[in-house]
Every structure is written in C-alpha cells, then in structure tokens.
C-alpha cells in the first residue's frame, strides 16, 4: 500500500502543541509571548563631525590608492 505524500502545512506552535498533547494541555500563551519579546536596545551613534572622520580615514584611502 503506497502512502500519499505528506503535505507541508504551516501551523502555529500552539496549534501543534494542542495536536500533540490534546486540547487539555494548553500552553500559557502569555508566558510564551513574554519569552519572545526581546527588548532591542536603541543604539544612538554619536555622529559628530563627519569631516573629521574622513580626515581620520584619509591614510586608509591612500593605502587603497597606492595599490
């Protein structure tokens, strides 16, 4: 007996857990949501004077031009 090819089905993690464990085992969604939220720290880069930065990198530029 040939088995039919399995279809790929997109399904959420909690529906998968419900399917595996039965509906009586519902994972606390709030708990999982709290785990997912990774606070991304907002990086504020001090731009400063960009002309100074270019002057600092001038020697690096020479290195490329010489080759």
For each residue, the residues with C-beta under 8 A, 3 or more apart:
1:
2:
3:
4:
5:
6:
7:
8:
9:
10:
11: 15 16 19
12: 15 16
13: 16 17 32
14: 17 18 26 27 29 32
15: 11 12 18 19
16: 11 12 13 19 20
17: 13 14 20 21 25 26 27
18: 14 15 21 22 23 25 26
19: 11 15 16
20: 16 17
21: 17 18 24 25
22: 18 25
23: 18 26
24: 21
25: 17 18 21 22
26: 14 17 18 23 29
27: 14 17 31 32
28: 31 32
29: 14 26 32 33
30: 33 34
31: 27 28 34 35
32: 13 14 27 28 29 35 36
33: 29 30 36 37
34: 30 31 37
35: 31 32
36: 32 33
37: 33 34
38:
39:
40:
41:
42:
43:
44:
45:
46:
47: 50
48: 52 53
49: 52 53
50: 47 53 54
51: 54 55
52: 48 49 55 56
53: 48 49 50 56 57
54: 50 51 57 58
55: 51 52 58
56: 52 53 59
57: 53 54 60 61
58: 54 55 61 62
59: 56 62 63
60: 57 63 64
61: 57 58 64 65
62: 58 59 65 66
63: 59 60 66 67
64: 60 61 67
65: 61 62
66: 62 63
67: 63 64
